[in-house]
Amino acid sequence: ITAAAYHGLGVVPFSPLARGVLSGKYAPDIAPDSESRAGRQDKRLLETEWRVESLCIAQRIQEYVQDKGVGIVEFAIAWVLNNRAVTSAIVGPRTEQQWDGYTKALTVDITAEDEAFIDSLVTPGHASTPGFNDVQHFVSGRLTR
């Protein structure tokens, strides 16, 4: 992302909700609903974002945003869009309710306090969990708006 910004290129991230991990419907100690991606054993989810560490981070974010009066979906998408290098985000709503949550993200202001909170959970430029780093495609930091 930093290299793209340096060269004046925009970035369009895929799955700002980490394949549903940041949707608020999963918890580290509760079995997923059988109709969810995790419950259906979606291989793409289970081999990437589905990690205990990621679920714990999502749970911490859920608690944080409740105190702010914002939903985790809205917050997560707003946080992605708060990076100056990001020009848009690819989301995949399956329902009108999901779409409404996505569009509400456009009204959420991410503060320096919010950025610091996320930085306290995930070191800038690093993946949320060990084993998710790809040394060939290292990312180094954010450029907030």
N, C-alpha and C positions, 0 to 999 in steps of 0.2 A: 504494500500500500504506500509506504514511504517513497519507494522508487517511482511508482506511478505519479504521485504528487510532484515529485522533483521534476519529472519530465512533462508535467502538465496534462497527464492522462487521468480521466475519471475512472472510478472503480464502482462496479455494480455487484455488491455481495449477494450470494445466494443463501437462502435460509437464515435470515437474521434471528429466527427463533430456535436455531440449532436443532432442526428437525423435530420441533415440539418440546424439547427439553426446557425451553424458556417460556412455555405456554402456561405454566402454573398447574398443569394437570398431573405431573409426576412428582413423587417424593421418594427419597432413598430407601425408606423402610416400609413402603406400601406397594403391593403388587399392582402393576398397571391394569387398567380396564382392558378387557379382552378385545374391544373394538378399536383400541388405540394402536398406533404404529408399534409401540413396544409390546403390547399385548398380542399383536399379530406376528410378532417375531420378525419385524422388518429388518432385513440384513443390513441395509445401509445405515440405519439408526444404531443397531446393536454393535456394529463394528466401528462406529465413529463416535458420535456424541454421547451415547449411552454408557456413562461411567459414573460410579458412585460419587466421585469428586465433582463432576458436572452437576449431578442432581443436588448435591449439598450446596453448591454455589447458587444454583437456581432457587433453592429454598431460602437462602440468605437474601437474595435479591427480592423475592416475593415478600418477605418480612419488611424489608426496607421500603419498598414502594407502597405497601399498605399504609405505612405511617405518612406517606406523602399524598395519599388519596388518589393514586394512579394505579392502573392495572399493569401487571408484569409484561403483557404483550405490548401495550402502548409504550412502556418504558424501554423495553429491549429494542424495539424498532427505532424509537427516537434516539437512543444511544448510538445505534449504527449510523443513523443519518446525521448525527452530530460531528462526524468525522469529515473535515473539509475535503478530503480526497474522494469521499463517497458522493456520487451524483444521484443515485437511486438505489433501491434494494429490491431484489426479486422475492416476492412473497407468494404463497400458494393457498389462498383461502378456499376452503371447501364449502363454507356456509356463509350466508349473509351476516350472521353474527360475527364470524371471524373477520369478514371484510370491514365491518363497523369498527372493530378493535384496531385493525390496521390503520384505518383512516384517522382515528382519534390520535394516533401517534404523531400526526402532523401538528397537533396543538400542544404537545408536551415540550416544555423547555428543560433541557439538560443543563444543570448548574455545575459549577466547579466542584461543589460538594458531592454531587452525583458522580462525577468523573473520579474524584478521589476515593469514593466508596468502591467503585468497580476496580480501580487500581489496587485497592487493598485486598481484593479477592483474587485478581488475576494480574500478574505483573505485565505492564504494557509491553507489547511485542512478543508475548509468549502465549502459548495455548493454555486453555483452562486446566488441562490434565497432562500428566506425564505420558509420553507415548504418542501424543497428538502433534508433537513438533516434527516438522519435516525440514531437516537441515538443508535440503536443496532449495527450499522455498521459505527461508527465514523471514519473519516479519518483525520490524523494529519500531514499535510505538504508534501513537495516534497524533493526528493533527486536528485538534478540536476547533469547532467553529467559533 
